[in-house]
Amino acid sequence: MTNKTYFDLIQRFQVVDGVPKLLSSHVEMIDSPGFDDLMSIAQLWLKNSTAYIAHRESQYIGYKSVSERYEFILAICNDGLWISSPHISGELDKLFPYCKRKLAKNANDVVRILNDSYNSKC
């Protein structure tokens, strides 16, 4: 497994007379101790299930099919890979309040969570 470090940057601006003024900045370091491999497994699973990337940001990737909103949102965190979906029962995701999320800590977790949530929407 490879280690990568991500930096999540949040900046708040106020625009006055068309001029942006920086109000605050927050930088959070996310150390990824090998969880990129879990992201790769999830991406391969979703690709094989005909889902496609609908939106990519530094901290997450959103997937959907032709007929749905985001079906799955993948985000690497310090503890593993968060898999969010409207079809997963669990704790509310702060970024996407309409989604529930589960934490995958290994490859078996990734496949089980995706299979369970994908089958529950059918």
Phi, psi and omega in degrees: 000148181254148176260133175226151176243130178248149175241123178261116184248125176241123178236138177246130181239153170238133180255120178237121182053039177078004181250119179285136178237125180289121179268317181201157176226145176220124178244128177238131179269130177243111178272125184252091182282072175087004184282356173298328178297322177295321177298317179298318179297314180296318180297319178296317179300313181293322178298318180289342179263016177069013172281157179225159180291123179256332182202134179232130175233175179294329185256351179203165173231129178257135180241147173206167173256182183297323189262359187238163165286194178305121178272322181222140175233124182253132179216126177282136177225181181297333186264347183157220181240119175278130174245115182250143179196148174296344186263001181260132174269135182162200184289143179294139177276129182293325181286325185230088188297340179278356182250153170255161182219155174225151182261126175257125180254351178207174185298322179297321177299316181303308183295317181297313181296314180295316178299311182299313183287325179293318180290330182287341180274346183280000000 
